[in-house]
Amino acid sequence: MTAVTPAAVAERPLVDSHCHLDYLARDGDIGPVVARARAAGVETLVTICTKLSEFAQIQAIAERFPEVYCSVGVHPHEAGKEGQKDPTRLLELAAYEKVVGIGETGLDYYYEHSPREAQQVSFRAHIAASRETGLPLIVHARDADDDTVSILQEEFAAGAFPGVIHCFTAGPDLARAALEIGFYISLAGIVTFKSAGALRDTVRTVPLERLLVETDSPYLAPVPRRGKTNEPANVVYTAAALADLHGMPAAALADTTTDNFFRLFSRARQD
């Protein structure tokens, strides 16, 4: 199979559905970062909230750049200190017009920077906020597949809500469970890594109409940018890898993932 080039993908608009521009801002002005994304064909970005105490910074970034949207949420690493026991505060902040998603939230049993119970309680509060607002839930899941599936299925049975498993690295069981409740699967640079054969096998089973692309920058720079600070412009490499994986034209992959994004994140505007 002939590899699809990033230049071919960049011929059509792309979306970086998950990045952390506030983290990149720690290294200086992010104006050039957004400009490089735009030059690479990345026309929409979602900068993700990980602490409610830092939402004002996230909001300011979204205000500064027309193409940048944001989320509101508490990362599972922060659940011990900032985890939410109910959706009240999430709902208040979600009223801001450029908030397009709830999260990131979920479970991380790899590092366990927060107690598992606190993570689970906060996860359910975010689900309640997603259900009430209709904004998609942005789920982080690492080494917690069983509990993630259990909570998603239990909560979905109590009332539907949209969502995405971001930076998907899990196995087919979580993918299957997420797809069954209508979720999307978002891929970051890990799918380009030589060691990610099992992940690519799972990705091949995900319907094209449920795929998104992201960078999770400044982390997980894709091949050939590994070892460097990741940024939204690099989503073209992940998109190129997915197009090659599915044996489809680059432009079609770009169109599909962009259409998928605006279908899920319906509060974002497609110009």
N, C-alpha and C positions, 0 to 999 in steps of 0.2 A: 504493500500500500504506500502510495506517495504521501509524504508528510505535508500537511496543510501549513502554510506559512502565516505568521502573525500579520504580515502586511495584507494578505488576502482577507483575513478576518476583519481587519480594520477598515475595509471598504464599506462596511455597514455599521450603523450605530450599535454600541455595546453598553451594557450596564454593569457596574461593579456593585453588586447587591449587598456587599458587607465589607466595610473598611473602617479603620479607626483613625480618622484624620486628626483627632485631638492628640493621639499618641505621636503622630508624625509632626504635629505642631511643636512638640517639645524640642525638636531639632532646628526650629526656625520657622520662617514664614511658609505657610502651605500654599500660597498663591502659585508658585512655580509647579508644585505637585499637581494641583488641579489643572493648570495649563498643559502640563505634559499628558495628563489623562485625556483632555480634550483633543490634543494633537494626535493621540493614538486612536481616536474614534470612540472614546468612552464618554458618552454624553450625559449619563446620569450616574450619580453615586449616592449610596446610603451610608452615612457615618453613624456608627453604632454606639449607643449609650451602655456603659457597664456599671455606672454608679449614679444614683439619683442626685447625690451631692455634687456631681460634676455636670449635670444636665445643662446648666446655664452656658457652659463652654461649648457643648454640643449644639445648642440652640444658636449660639452666636456664629458658629461655622456655617450652619445651614442658612442663616440670614445673609451671610456675606456672599455666598455663591448661589446663583439661581439654579444650577444643575445639581445641587447637593440637598438631599433630604436626610432625615434622621429618625432614630428610634428612641424609645424610652424604656429603660429596664435596669435590672441588677444582675450582673454576671454571677453564676454560681460560686465563683471564688470569693465574692463579696457578700454572700448571703448571711454569713455569721455576723457582720457588722451592719449591713444595709438591707438585708432581706426583708421582703414585704409579707406581712401576715394577712393582708387583705388588699383588694385592688384600688382602694380609695385614692392614694397618691398617684398611682400610675394613670388612673382615669383623669385626674386633674391635669397632669402634664401632657397627656395624649390629646388634649383639646387644642394644642398648638397645631396650626394648619400644616406645618411641614413634617410633623411626626407621621410616619407611614407604617410603623410596625411596633410591636410590643416585645422588648427583649434587648440584649440577648439574655435569655434565661435558660434553665435546664439543670442538668446534673453533671458534675465532674468528680468522679471517684478516683481519678489518676493522681492528682495532687492533693485532693481533700483539704484545701485551704479553709474550707468551712465545714461544719458538721453536716452530715448527710440529712438529718431531719430538717435543719434550717434550709438547706437547698430545696428539699421537697416541698416544704410549706411555701416558700417563695415562688417556686415553679407553679404551684397551683394558683397562687394569687395572680400571677401573670396570665395564666390561662383564663381566669375569670375576667381579667381586663380585656383580653383578646375577644372573648365571647361577647362581652357587652359592647365593645366598640366596633367589632367586625374587622379590626386591624389584624394583620397576620402575626402569629406568634413566631419569634425567631429563636430556635432551639439550639443550644449547645449540648452535645452529648459526648462524653469521653469516658470510656471504661464503665459505663452505666447503662448499657443497652436494655437489660431486663427491666430495671426500674423505670427507665424512660418510656418503654413500650407500655408497661403496666399503667403508669400515670396518664399517658396520652389516651389510651383506650378507655380507662375508667372515666376520665373527664369528658371525653367525646361522647360517651354514652349518656352523660348528663346534659349535653347540649353542644352542638357543633361549633367549631371555630376553625379558621384558616391558619395555615402555618408552613414553615420550612425548616428542615434540618440543615443548619448552615455548616459549612466546612465539613461535609460528610466524609467520615473515615471508617464508619462502622461496617458491619457485615450485612448479609442479605436479610436477616430477620428484622432488623430495625428498618431497613429500606422498605420491605414488604409491608410492615405495620404502618409506617408513615404514609405510604401510597394508598393503603386501604382506607384511611380516613381523609384522603384528599390532599395530603401535604405535598410539598415540592421538595426536591433534593438539590442542594447547592454545592458546587464543587469549587475548591480552591486549588492552589498550586501543588498540593500533595499528589494530585492525580497525574502530574507530570514526572514524579520521582521514579527512578528505576526500581525502587523497592516496593512500589505500590501496585504490583500485579493483581493481588487479590481485590483491591479497591476497584481497579479497572474492570475486573470481571463482574463485580456487582453493578457498576455504573452501566454496563452494557444491557442490564435487565431493566433499567429505568426508562420509562417512555419518554420520548423527546419532549412531549408537551408538559413534562413535570421537571425539567432541568433548568437550573439557574447557574450563573457563574459569578465568582467573587474573588477577591484577593485575600481578605482577612488581614490586609496590610496594617502595620508594618511587618507582619510575620509571614512565614511560609512562602518566600519568593519562589516562583516556579523555575524550572529549567528553561532557559539557560542563565537565570539570574540568581541562582542559589548562592547563599553566602552574603548577599547584599540586602540592604533594607528594601523591603517590598513596598510598592506603591500602586495606586489604582491603574496606572497605564499598563501594568504587567498582566492585567486580566486578559489581554489579547493572547498571551501564551497559553493560558488555561483553555480559552475558547478554541484555539487552534488544535490543542491536544484532544479536546472532545470531538471536534469535527473529524479529526483523523480516526479517532476511536470508533465513531459511528459510520465512517466511510461516506461522509456527506460533504457537499460543497461548503466552503467556509462561510459564504454569504448566507446560506440557508440556516446554518447553526447560529450565526449572529442574530438573524431575524427571529428565529424560534425562541432563543433564550431571552431576547429583549421583549418579545410579545408576552412570554410567560411572566416576566417580571411585572409588566404593567397590568396583567390580568390578576396577579396575586396582590401586588401593592397598589391597589386601585386608587388610593388617595394621591399618588404621584401623578404628575401631569405629563402626558406624552405630546410633545410639540409636533 
